[in-house]
Amino acid sequence: MVTAIILMNVERKEINTVAEQLAGMEEISEAYSVSGKNDLVAIVRVRNNEKLSDLVTKKLTMIPSITRTETLLALRAYSRHDLEAVFDIGLD
């Protein structure tokens, strides 16, 4: 499983529309509107790098109001939630 974070700049009037389009894509598990230099952030989970490449170079380029993207490839996950699940085993 490949996890990536895609930072996006979007035409201002289209942020909500693009966010809804992203949320409807099976490769994207979450889409957030954010403050700062980026407008949207998408959390991507795909089977392999080829699927990620297809998403970035084919699907996202079909959305003309996305003006810029930056794709960050996750190397390792650190999550407090995962640790809580481990420690909760058998503690009912």
N, C-alpha and C positions, 0 to 999 in steps of 0.2 A: 504494500500500500504506500502510495506517495501522497504526502501532504504538502500543500503549498499555500502561501498567502499572496494574494494579488492586490496590490495597491492601485487605485484608479483615479484619474482625473476625468471628470465628465462635464459636459455643458450644463451650466447651472439649472436651467429650466427642465432638464431631463433626468436629474438625479433620482427622483422617486420612480420614474418609469424604468430606468436602467436597473435599479435595485430590484424591482419586481421581476424583470426579465432574468436577472442573475439567480434570484431565489427559485425560479422555475427550472433551472438547469440541473440535471441529475448529478453532475460533477461537483456542483457547489453546495456544500452543506450549510453554509451560513453566509449572509451578506449584511454588512453594516454600513450605515452612513456615519461618517466620522468628522470630527473637527480637525483642523490643521491643514497641511499642504495637500492632502488627498481628500477626495470626496467620498469614495466608497472603498471598502475592504471586503474581499471575498476569501472565505476559507474553502480550499479545494481539497477533496480526497478522491484520488483516482487509482486505478490498478497499477499503472506504470507510467514512465516518462513519456511514452508515445501518446497516451491519452491526454496528458498535461499539455504536450505540444499541440495536439489537435484543438484543445480548448483555447489556448492562447493565440495560436496563429490562424485558426479558422473561425471558430464560433465567436470569439470576442471581437474580431475584426469586422464581423458582420453588423455590429452595433455601432453606427457612425458617430453617435454622441459621446462615445468613449474616446477621449483625446490623447490619453497617455496611460500606459500600464507599467508596473514594475513587479516582477514575479520573484518572490522569495521562496526558496526551497527549504522545507523544514528538515533538519538533520536528525534531531532527537526531540522527543516530547517530554516535558517536565510538567506534571500536573498534580496539584494538591488533591484533586478529586480522585485520581487514580490511587493515590496513597491512602485516602480514606476508605476506599473500597477494599483494599488489601487488609487493613486493620479491622474492618467490620466483619470479616469472615468468621462465622460461628459464634457471634456475640449476641444472639437473639435473646 
